[in-house]
Amino acid sequence: MRRPTILDRLDRLDRLDRDPLLAPAAAQLRGLDLLARPPRIGVPMALFQGRHDKAAPPELGAQLAARLGADVIWFDESAHQPHEEEPARFRQELLRFVTSAGQGATSKVV
């Protein structure tokens, strides 16, 4: 049996409006902006973002990071899974972030 892909999941989300049981809930959620009032998180954060991500487009990743005050660590050769598509660099950047976060570094874009 094939595992569902991100695109399969997105397709299912589009079908919520057609499901008589789920359509009312989908209507209530439409336009909901979970980051209208960003959460206050008192620890350094990082977003590891692939430049070719179709499931979570880079523009949205950059907006999310800006609203949260998080680092953005870009992966130029990756889509949605930089930990699998650029594993050596991912490990390097993760260690760099964790080490700098432990020393009280402020967020920056890499």
Secondary structure as UniProt FT lines:
FT   HELIX           6..14
FT   HELIX           15..18
FT   TURN            20..22
FT   HELIX           23..29
FT   TURN            30..31
FT   TURN            34..35
FT   STRAND          46..50
FT   TURN            51..52
FT   HELIX           58..68
FT   STRAND          71..75
FT   TURN            76..77
FT   HELIX           82..85
FT   HELIX           87..102
FT   TURN            103..104
//
